């Protein structure tokens, strides 16, 4: 997830980018919840530095352009912290948003490919 | 089935999607978020998701038919790098028949299929993610953001770092290489991704350095 000094991060945006939902009780993904006191503000924004520390997410910064990116959680030591499938918003051939959750009730074989 | 093109630009994927006349959702991921969220590191790879939205197989190589490049004799007289690249391709493990049969079995029998894994097995079989590989994801995304907002050159430093931190993530490498080795105006992305002046690595030399074609894919453990 891209971070800029001027743009606070909402809990919704954090969840969209990382799969971790920030609730009063902590950061949760699937059945896993991690205590993260102070990470959720009253206005619905989150303290990324607290979450990065609690979830083991590295942050890298390009000082020249004033922009940072936060990496995925290293908590479990595996690419998947949980078997609950993430649900990012992707786009289809025509640029329309699409979520895998729209296919609940059906098996999904998600195949990655590229033109390179 | 749902396909997701982990690609440079949507336009790069469009012609292939259109040629396939798909009846399934054909998605596009230009930010490599599916690398981060599902653990893809190369293509083709796939995950299986059941009716409840639970992964029953982690990211693994997803070829369902044997590449014709693998069984065909390598013609004599090819340029050296092309010949060596084809030799590495022929070394890649091929379980396409078994993988296709496993998909069919799961489609028919669901959780009763022996290829449907428990949640604990799915997590345990997903690829390792240490600090370096998580940092590589952040570096790649930062580079991609700068490429779009500042220009290609601004991405290079961060993509070099992503390659160094996670050398087995081929989508990070192949995207970066193809952007510098594809001639301007070319109709298709350059698949050879040879030596270049921008990045240390290239497809053939990196494949060999990382164990050869035998080690290039995440072979499904069926």
HADDOCK unambig.tbl for C-alpha pairs under 7 A between the chains (distance, minus, plus):
assign (segid A and resid 2 and name CA) (segid B and resid 142 and name CA) 6.77 0.50 0.50
assign (segid A and resid 58 and name CA) (segid B and resid 134 and name CA) 6.63 0.50 0.50
assign (segid A and resid 58 and name CA) (segid B and resid 135 and name CA) 5.57 0.50 0.50
assign (segid A and resid 59 and name CA) (segid B and resid 138 and name CA) 6.82 0.50 0.50
assign (segid A and resid 60 and name CA) (segid B and resid 138 and name CA) 6.44 0.50 0.50
assign (segid A and resid 60 and name CA) (segid B and resid 139 and name CA) 6.62 0.50 0.50
assign (segid A and resid 68 and name CA) (segid B and resid 142 and name CA) 6.61 0.50 0.50
assign (segid A and resid 69 and name CA) (segid B and resid 138 and name CA) 5.18 0.50 0.50
assign (segid A and resid 69 and name CA) (segid B and resid 141 and name CA) 6.70 0.50 0.50
assign (segid A and resid 69 and name CA) (segid B and resid 142 and name CA) 5.50 0.50 0.50
assign (segid A and resid 70 and name CA) (segid B and resid 138 and name CA) 5.30 0.50 0.50
assign (segid A and resid 71 and name CA) (segid B and resid 134 and name CA) 5.15 0.50 0.50
assign (segid A and resid 71 and name CA) (segid B and resid 135 and name CA) 5.66 0.50 0.50
assign (segid A and resid 71 and name CA) (segid B and resid 137 and name CA) 5.54 0.50 0.50
assign (segid A and resid 71 and name CA) (segid B and resid 138 and name CA) 4.29 0.50 0.50
assign (segid A and resid 72 and name CA) (segid B and resid 36 and name CA) 6.39 0.50 0.50
assign (segid A and resid 72 and name CA) (segid B and resid 134 and name CA) 5.35 0.50 0.50
assign (segid A and resid 73 and name CA) (segid B and resid 134 and name CA) 6.96 0.50 0.50
assign (segid A and resid 74 and name CA) (segid B and resid 129 and name CA) 5.97 0.50 0.50
assign (segid A and resid 74 and name CA) (segid B and resid 130 and name CA) 5.88 0.50 0.50
assign (segid A and resid 74 and name CA) (segid B and resid 131 and name CA) 6.35 0.50 0.50
assign (segid A and resid 74 and name CA) (segid B and resid 134 and name CA) 6.77 0.50 0.50
assign (segid A and resid 77 and name CA) (segid B and resid 128 and name CA) 5.77 0.50 0.50
assign (segid A and resid 77 and name CA) (segid B and resid 129 and name CA) 4.95 0.50 0.50
assign (segid A and resid 77 and name CA) (segid B and resid 130 and name CA) 5.74 0.50 0.50
assign (segid A and resid 78 and name CA) (segid B and resid 123 and name CA) 6.75 0.50 0.50
assign (segid A and resid 78 and name CA) (segid B and resid 126 and name CA) 5.92 0.50 0.50
assign (segid A and resid 78 and name CA) (segid B and resid 127 and name CA) 5.63 0.50 0.50
assign (segid A and resid 78 and name CA) (segid B and resid 128 and name CA) 4.29 0.50 0.50
assign (segid A and resid 78 and name CA) (segid B and resid 129 and name CA) 4.60 0.50 0.50
assign (segid A and resid 79 and name CA) (segid B and resid 39 and name CA) 5.31 0.50 0.50
assign (segid A and resid 79 and name CA) (segid B and resid 126 and name CA) 5.64 0.50 0.50
assign (segid A and resid 79 and name CA) (segid B and resid 127 and name CA) 5.36 0.50 0.50
assign (segid A and resid 79 and name CA) (segid B and resid 128 and name CA) 5.80 0.50 0.50
assign (segid A and resid 79 and name CA) (segid B and resid 129 and name CA) 5.07 0.50 0.50
assign (segid A and resid 80 and name CA) (segid B and resid 38 and name CA) 6.68 0.50 0.50
assign (segid A and resid 80 and name CA) (segid B and resid 39 and name CA) 6.98 0.50 0.50
assign (segid A and resid 80 and name CA) (segid B and resid 123 and name CA) 5.37 0.50 0.50
assign (segid A and resid 80 and name CA) (segid B and resid 126 and name CA) 6.00 0.50 0.50
assign (segid A and resid 81 and name CA) (segid B and resid 123 and name CA) 6.36 0.50 0.50
assign (segid A and resid 82 and name CA) (segid B and resid 123 and name CA) 6.02 0.50 0.50
assign (segid A and resid 83 and name CA) (segid B and resid 54 and name CA) 5.63 0.50 0.50
assign (segid A and resid 83 and name CA) (segid B and resid 55 and name CA) 5.03 0.50 0.50
assign (segid A and resid 83 and name CA) (segid B and resid 119 and name CA) 5.08 0.50 0.50
assign (segid A and resid 83 and name CA) (segid B and resid 122 and name CA) 6.23 0.50 0.50
assign (segid A and resid 83 and name CA) (segid B and resid 123 and name CA) 6.08 0.50 0.50
assign (segid A and resid 84 and name CA) (segid B and resid 53 and name CA) 6.31 0.50 0.50
assign (segid A and resid 84 and name CA) (segid B and resid 54 and name CA) 4.65 0.50 0.50
assign (segid A and resid 84 and name CA) (segid B and resid 55 and name CA) 6.07 0.50 0.50
assign (segid A and resid 85 and name CA) (segid B and resid 53 and name CA) 5.67 0.50 0.50
assign (segid A and resid 85 and name CA) (segid B and resid 54 and name CA) 5.47 0.50 0.50
assign (segid A and resid 85 and name CA) (segid B and resid 55 and name CA) 5.69 0.50 0.50
assign (segid A and resid 86 and name CA) (segid B and resid 37 and name CA) 6.23 0.50 0.50
assign (segid A and resid 90 and name CA) (segid B and resid 27 and name CA) 6.39 0.50 0.50
assign (segid A and resid 90 and name CA) (segid B and resid 28 and name CA) 6.37 0.50 0.50
assign (segid A and resid 90 and name CA) (segid B and resid 29 and name CA) 6.24 0.50 0.50
assign (segid A and resid 91 and name CA) (segid B and resid 27 and name CA) 5.47 0.50 0.50
assign (segid A and resid 91 and name CA) (segid B and resid 28 and name CA) 5.56 0.50 0.50
assign (segid A and resid 92 and name CA) (segid B and resid 25 and name CA) 6.88 0.50 0.50
assign (segid A and resid 92 and name CA) (segid B and resid 26 and name CA) 5.61 0.50 0.50
assign (segid A and resid 92 and name CA) (segid B and resid 27 and name CA) 4.23 0.50 0.50
assign (segid A and resid 92 and name CA) (segid B and resid 28 and name CA) 6.01 0.50 0.50
assign (segid A and resid 93 and name CA) (segid B and resid 14 and name CA) 6.62 0.50 0.50
assign (segid A and resid 93 and name CA) (segid B and resid 26 and name CA) 6.03 0.50 0.50
assign (segid A and resid 93 and name CA) (segid B and resid 27 and name CA) 6.17 0.50 0.50
assign (segid A and resid 104 and name CA) (segid B and resid 51 and name CA) 5.39 0.50 0.50
assign (segid A and resid 104 and name CA) (segid B and resid 52 and name CA) 6.02 0.50 0.50
assign (segid A and resid 104 and name CA) (segid B and resid 53 and name CA) 6.28 0.50 0.50
assign (segid A and resid 105 and name CA) (segid B and resid 51 and name CA) 4.20 0.50 0.50
assign (segid A and resid 105 and name CA) (segid B and resid 52 and name CA) 6.26 0.50 0.50
assign (segid A and resid 106 and name CA) (segid B and resid 50 and name CA) 6.82 0.50 0.50
assign (segid A and resid 106 and name CA) (segid B and resid 51 and name CA) 4.58 0.50 0.50
assign (segid A and resid 107 and name CA) (segid B and resid 49 and name CA) 5.85 0.50 0.50
assign (segid A and resid 107 and name CA) (segid B and resid 50 and name CA) 4.64 0.50 0.50
assign (segid A and resid 107 and name CA) (segid B and resid 51 and name CA) 4.96 0.50 0.50
assign (segid A and resid 108 and name CA) (segid B and resid 1 and name CA) 5.57 0.50 0.50
assign (segid A and resid 108 and name CA) (segid B and resid 2 and name CA) 6.65 0.50 0.50
assign (segid A and resid 108 and name CA) (segid B and resid 48 and name CA) 5.95 0.50 0.50
assign (segid A and resid 108 and name CA) (segid B and resid 49 and name CA) 4.99 0.50 0.50
assign (segid A and resid 108 and name CA) (segid B and resid 50 and name CA) 6.37 0.50 0.50
assign (segid A and resid 109 and name CA) (segid B and resid 1 and name CA) 4.74 0.50 0.50
assign (segid A and resid 109 and name CA) (segid B and resid 2 and name CA) 6.02 0.50 0.50
assign (segid A and resid 109 and name CA) (segid B and resid 46 and name CA) 6.73 0.50 0.50
assign (segid A and resid 109 and name CA) (segid B and resid 47 and name CA) 6.10 0.50 0.50
assign (segid A and resid 109 and name CA) (segid B and resid 48 and name CA) 4.80 0.50 0.50
assign (segid A and resid 109 and name CA) (segid B and resid 49 and name CA) 6.38 0.50 0.50
assign (segid A and resid 110 and name CA) (segid B and resid 1 and name CA) 6.17 0.50 0.50
assign (segid A and resid 110 and name CA) (segid B and resid 2 and name CA) 4.89 0.50 0.50
assign (segid A and resid 110 and name CA) (segid B and resid 3 and name CA) 5.67 0.50 0.50
assign (segid A and resid 110 and name CA) (segid B and resid 46 and name CA) 5.31 0.50 0.50
assign (segid A and resid 110 and name CA) (segid B and resid 47 and name CA) 5.40 0.50 0.50
assign (segid A and resid 110 and name CA) (segid B and resid 48 and name CA) 6.34 0.50 0.50
assign (segid A and resid 111 and name CA) (segid B and resid 2 and name CA) 6.26 0.50 0.50
assign (segid A and resid 111 and name CA) (segid B and resid 3 and name CA) 4.71 0.50 0.50
assign (segid A and resid 111 and name CA) (segid B and resid 4 and name CA) 6.10 0.50 0.50
assign (segid A and resid 111 and name CA) (segid B and resid 44 and name CA) 6.73 0.50 0.50
assign (segid A and resid 111 and name CA) (segid B and resid 45 and name CA) 5.81 0.50 0.50
assign (segid A and resid 111 and name CA) (segid B and resid 46 and name CA) 4.27 0.50 0.50
assign (segid A and resid 111 and name CA) (segid B and resid 47 and name CA) 6.82 0.50 0.50
assign (segid A and resid 112 and name CA) (segid B and resid 3 and name CA) 5.88 0.50 0.50
assign (segid A and resid 112 and name CA) (segid B and resid 4 and name CA) 4.86 0.50 0.50
assign (segid A and resid 112 and name CA) (segid B and resid 5 and name CA) 5.81 0.50 0.50
assign (segid A and resid 112 and name CA) (segid B and resid 6 and name CA) 6.54 0.50 0.50
assign (segid A and resid 112 and name CA) (segid B and resid 43 and name CA) 5.85 0.50 0.50
assign (segid A and resid 112 and name CA) (segid B and resid 44 and name CA) 5.37 0.50 0.50
assign (segid A and resid 112 and name CA) (segid B and resid 45 and name CA) 5.27 0.50 0.50
assign (segid A and resid 112 and name CA) (segid B and resid 46 and name CA) 5.91 0.50 0.50
assign (segid A and resid 113 and name CA) (segid B and resid 4 and name CA) 6.29 0.50 0.50
assign (segid A and resid 113 and name CA) (segid B and resid 5 and name CA) 4.93 0.50 0.50
assign (segid A and resid 113 and name CA) (segid B and resid 6 and name CA) 6.09 0.50 0.50
assign (segid A and resid 113 and name CA) (segid B and resid 43 and name CA) 4.94 0.50 0.50
assign (segid A and resid 113 and name CA) (segid B and resid 44 and name CA) 4.91 0.50 0.50
assign (segid A and resid 114 and name CA) (segid B and resid 5 and name CA) 4.87 0.50 0.50
assign (segid A and resid 114 and name CA) (segid B and resid 6 and name CA) 5.28 0.50 0.50
assign (segid A and resid 114 and name CA) (segid B and resid 7 and name CA) 5.34 0.50 0.50
assign (segid A and resid 114 and name CA) (segid B and resid 13 and name CA) 7.00 0.50 0.50
assign (segid A and resid 114 and name CA) (segid B and resid 43 and name CA) 6.75 0.50 0.50
assign (segid A and resid 115 and name CA) (segid B and resid 7 and name CA) 6.61 0.50 0.50
assign (segid A and resid 115 and name CA) (segid B and resid 12 and name CA) 6.45 0.50 0.50
assign (segid A and resid 115 and name CA) (segid B and resid 13 and name CA) 6.09 0.50 0.50
assign (segid A and resid 115 and name CA) (segid B and resid 189 and name CA) 6.61 0.50 0.50
assign (segid A and resid 116 and name CA) (segid B and resid 174 and name CA) 6.56 0.50 0.50
assign (segid A and resid 116 and name CA) (segid B and resid 175 and name CA) 6.80 0.50 0.50
assign (segid A and resid 116 and name CA) (segid B and resid 178 and name CA) 6.60 0.50 0.50
assign (segid A and resid 116 and name CA) (segid B and resid 189 and name CA) 5.57 0.50 0.50
assign (segid A and resid 116 and name CA) (segid B and resid 190 and name CA) 6.71 0.50 0.50
assign (segid A and resid 116 and name CA) (segid B and resid 191 and name CA) 5.71 0.50 0.50
